[in-house]
Amino acid sequence: MAAWFAEHLWTSYIIIFVLISYIYNKVFRVRKLPLLKMLIVYVLIAIGSVILLFFQVDAGLPIIPSLTLAMILMLIVRIRYFLQERLKKKP
């Protein structure tokens, strides 16, 4: 899998950018930012994605699988919260 990510740099970059953006929006964003500040945040995320792409391809670190695992864990937590709310509503 690491060899495929190394061959397809743009695809790897887009995957890293999308995963980091999703994690930022679900975990770190408290409220909606003004347009200029939001633009600055996403530019910094894009720069950070380039750095993580370098770690993925050249250093051989599992960045994309780690980000995917983080998204799966976030999904598990959301499902758990949903089920807890549903159980509280039952009489």
Secondary structure, 3 states (H helix, E strand, C coil): CHHHHHHCHHHHHHHHHHHHHHHHHHHHCCCCCCHHHHHHHHHHHHHHHHHHHHHHHCCCCCHHHHHHHHHHHHHHHHHHHHHHHHHHHCC
